[in-house]
Amino acid sequence: IKPPTELCFTCHTGYDKKYAFMHGPASAGYYMDCHNPHMSENKFLLTRRNEKLCYSCHDSEQVLQNKKHQVMNVSDCTSCHNPHGGKDQYLAK
């Protein structure tokens, strides 16, 4: 058994891209915080769907206080944010 940072990239290539700003779990190699490597009913083997996954770590009340989030009627955070990293601190696409 290898650590996730080695094991995952044995088969999955191109996911180790370094962004100007990295999402904490992705940069630290905590892939299993978001992905179940063995099975999931969710796309990309995610542990939860849509905003439920993001809100398992991020405070929903704090997120929804942001004026941009208040006007958007989007339940999928990844519509605007890259969950692995991005060009700014907000991981905006």
N, C-alpha and C positions, 0 to 999 in steps of 0.2 A: 504494500500500500504506500502510495506516495502522497505528499501534501497536495491539496487542491491546486495550488499554483503550478505544479508540475503535471499532475494527473489529468486535469481538464485539457491542457494544451497538448497532450499526447495525441488526441484525436481532433480537437477543435483548434483550427488555426485562424489567425487574423483577429482574434478577440483580445489579444494582449496589447492592443494599440494604446499608446500613451497620448493622452490629451493634455492641453494646457492646464485644465482643471479636472481632477478625477473625483468620481463619487467615492466616498470613504470606503464602503465595503469592497468595491471593485479594486481599488488601489491596494488594499490590504490583503486581498486574496480570499475574502469571506464570501465566496460565490454561493455557498449553501444558505446564506441568510436570505437569498432571493430565489434560488433555484434548487429543486430537488433532483439530484442526479440520476435517480433510479426510475421514478415515474411521477406523472402529474396529469391531471385532467386539463391543466392550463397550457396555453401556448408557451413555447420556449422552456417548458418544465418549471414554470414559475410556481412558487409555493402558494400564492394568492393571486386574485384577479384585480386588475386596474388599480384604483386608488387605495384599495384595502392593503395592498402590498406596501405602498409608500407610507401609508398612515400607520403601519406596524412599527415604524421608527420615527417618522415625522409627525409632529403634533398638528392634527387637522385644524384646530381652532387657530393656531398661529399661521398656518398656510392660508386659510381662508380670510385672514385679516388683510392680506395683500390685495390691493385694489385691482390688479390685473386678474387675479383669481376670482374675484367677486363678479366680474362681468362675463366671465367665461362659463359656459354650461358644458363642461367637458369632464367626464368621469375617468378618463385615461390620461394620467400625468405624462405618459410618454408621447402624447400628441405634440407636446411642446418641449419636453425635456428628454435628453438622452440619459438613460439610467446608468451608463458606464462612465461618461465624461463629456466634456465640451470645451468650447472656446472661452467661456466665462464662468464665474462662480456659481451661476444658476443652472449650469449645464443645459442652456437653451440650444435648441436645434438651429 
